[in-house]
């Protein structure tokens, strides 16, 4: 009787693939769909102010759907998938540091509207996989900017200028602490550049950035 109940529960709670809805593998992303993702090499995509910026995948239809539904449609369970893709990429880099995760923050107005910052959730899932601690209070967004994807590089730089600050009401990381900035997309790198410059101006030197995706053509 117990075994029969267990079988029924397995049928009820089996995990379908997020993309193709197949239940053959009981996983959020089946091996067939995983092969469709365009992964990037484990080398820096860009160097910004001497900081290595890595990106895991090309921003194609699959990744676009993943990011959009996590970011705007309250599908928070997708944070686990995003974090897994990022961590599997990251662990191949083999940087022997104990990093502190800094998810890119959103402005309080956006957070009030969406009810959450998707990168906070991704960072929490990444933390479970990596063992790194997360600090989502130190780096703050002080300027409610227009969406970057609508703008060209010069416009993005101007738009994001002065958008971030460091929270003086929380305990700051040690200056020697290795920092890993996490974000979903990087294209021109304007957002990461603004954050990196802010951190460097405040004495932080051991910084790396990791994003889930980048467009195949930089704007």
C-alpha positions in Angstrom: 0.0 0.0 0.0 2.8 2.4 0.9 4.7 1.6 -2.3 1.5 2.3 -4.3 1.1 5.7 -2.6 4.7 6.5 -3.3 4.2 5.7 -7.0 1.1 7.8 -7.2 2.9 10.8 -5.5 5.8 10.4 -8.0 3.4 10.6 -10.8 1.7 13.7 -9.4 4.8 15.6 -8.4 7.1 14.7 -11.3 9.1 17.6 -12.5 8.3 18.5 -16.2 11.0 20.2 -18.3 10.4 23.9 -18.3 10.7 24.2 -22.0 9.3 21.1 -23.7 7.2 19.9 -20.8 8.6 16.4 -21.1 8.4 14.3 -17.8 10.9 11.6 -18.9 13.8 12.9 -16.8 11.9 14.5 -13.9 14.1 17.7 -14.1 13.5 21.4 -14.6 15.5 21.3 -17.9 15.9 18.0 -19.8 19.1 17.0 -21.5 17.6 17.6 -24.9 16.6 21.2 -24.2 19.9 21.8 -22.3 21.8 21.0 -25.5 19.9 23.8 -27.3 21.5 26.4 -25.0 24.4 28.2 -26.6 27.1 28.1 -23.9 30.1 30.4 -24.0 33.8 29.5 -23.3 35.1 29.7 -19.7 37.1 32.8 -20.6 36.4 36.5 -19.7 33.9 38.0 -22.1 35.2 41.5 -21.3 37.6 43.4 -19.1 36.1 46.4 -17.4 38.5 48.6 -15.4 40.8 45.5 -14.9 37.9 43.4 -13.8 37.1 40.1 -15.5 33.5 39.8 -16.7 32.2 36.4 -17.6 29.0 35.4 -19.3 27.6 31.9 -19.5 25.4 31.8 -22.6 24.2 33.6 -25.6 20.9 35.6 -25.1 18.8 33.5 -27.4 15.1 32.6 -27.3 15.5 29.9 -24.6 17.5 32.2 -22.2 15.3 35.2 -23.0 12.2 33.2 -22.0 14.0 32.1 -18.8 15.0 35.6 -17.8 11.8 37.3 -18.7 9.5 34.8 -16.9 11.7 35.0 -13.7 12.1 38.7 -13.8 8.6 39.9 -14.7 6.1 37.0 -14.3 6.7 35.8 -10.8 8.1 32.4 -11.8 10.5 32.3 -9.0 11.3 28.6 -9.3 13.3 29.5 -12.4 15.9 31.1 -10.2 17.2 27.7 -9.4 17.7 26.9 -13.0 19.4 30.2 -13.7 21.7 29.7 -10.7 22.5 26.2 -11.8 23.5 27.2 -15.3 25.7 30.0 -13.8 27.3 27.8 -11.2 28.1 25.0 -13.6 29.9 27.5 -15.7 31.6 29.2 -12.8 33.0 26.1 -11.2 35.0 25.3 -14.3 36.8 28.6 -14.0 38.5 27.3 -10.8 39.2 30.6 -9.1 40.3 29.7 -5.6 38.6 32.4 -3.6 35.9 32.6 -1.0 33.7 35.1 -2.8 30.9 37.3 -1.4 27.9 37.5 -3.8 26.6 40.9 -4.8 23.4 40.6 -6.8 22.8 43.7 -8.9 20.0 45.6 -7.1 16.9 47.2 -8.5 15.4 50.5 -7.3 12.8 50.4 -4.5 10.1 51.6 -6.9 10.7 48.6 -9.2 10.9 46.2 -6.2 7.6 47.6 -4.9 6.0 47.0 -8.3 7.4 43.5 -8.8 7.5 42.4 -5.1 11.0 41.0 -5.5 14.4 41.4 -7.1 15.0 38.3 -9.2 18.7 38.6 -8.8 18.4 38.3 -5.0 16.7 35.0 -5.5 19.3 33.8 -8.1 22.1 34.8 -5.7 20.4 32.8 -2.9 20.3 29.7 -5.1 23.9 30.3 -6.3 24.9 30.5 -2.6 23.4 27.1 -1.9 25.4 25.6 -4.7 28.7 27.4 -4.1 28.8 27.9 -0.4 29.4 31.6 -0.9 27.6 34.1 1.3 25.3 36.7 -0.3 25.1 40.4 0.6 22.0 42.1 -0.9 22.1 45.1 1.3 25.5 46.6 0.8 25.1 47.6 -2.9 22.0 49.6 -3.5 20.2 51.3 -6.4 19.6 55.0 -5.6 18.4 56.1 -9.1 15.3 54.7 -10.8 16.6 54.5 -14.4 15.0 53.8 -17.7 15.3 50.2 -19.1 18.8 49.8 -20.5 17.8 47.6 -23.4 16.0 50.4 -25.1 19.2 52.5 -25.3 22.5 52.6 -27.2 25.8 52.5 -25.4 26.3 56.3 -24.9 22.7 56.6 -23.8 23.1 53.6 -21.4 26.2 55.1 -19.8 24.4 58.4 -19.3 21.3 56.7 -18.0 23.1 54.5 -15.5 25.5 57.2 -14.2 25.1 57.6 -10.4 22.5 54.9 -10.3 24.2 52.9 -7.5 25.5 53.6 -4.1 26.9 51.8 -1.0 24.6 51.4 2.0 26.1 53.2 5.0 23.6 51.6 7.3 24.9 48.1 6.9 28.2 46.4 7.7 30.5 46.8 4.8 32.6 43.8 3.5 36.3 43.9 4.3 38.3 45.7 1.6 40.2 42.4 1.0 37.1 40.4 0.4 36.7 38.9 -3.0 33.5 40.1 -4.6 31.4 38.4 -7.3 28.8 40.6 -8.9 25.8 38.6 -10.3 23.5 39.8 -13.0 21.3 38.3 -15.7 22.4 40.1 -18.9 25.3 42.2 -20.0 25.4 43.8 -23.4 27.5 47.0 -23.5 28.6 46.4 -19.9 27.5 49.9 -18.8 25.7 48.7 -15.7 28.6 46.5 -14.5 31.1 49.3 -15.3 29.2 51.7 -13.1 29.1 49.2 -10.2 32.8 48.2 -10.7 33.9 51.8 -10.7 31.9 52.5 -7.5 33.4 49.6 -5.7 36.9 50.5 -6.8 36.5 54.1 -5.7 35.7 52.7 -2.3 38.8 50.6 -2.0 37.6 47.2 -3.3 40.1 45.6 -5.7 39.3 41.9 -5.8 36.2 42.0 -8.0 34.8 39.6 -10.7 31.5 39.7 -12.5 29.3 36.9 -13.8 26.2 37.1 -15.9 23.9 34.5 -17.3 23.8 35.8 -20.8 25.0 38.3 -23.4 23.7 39.1 -26.9 25.9 37.6 -29.7 26.5 41.1 -31.0 27.6 43.9 -28.7 25.7 47.2 -29.2 
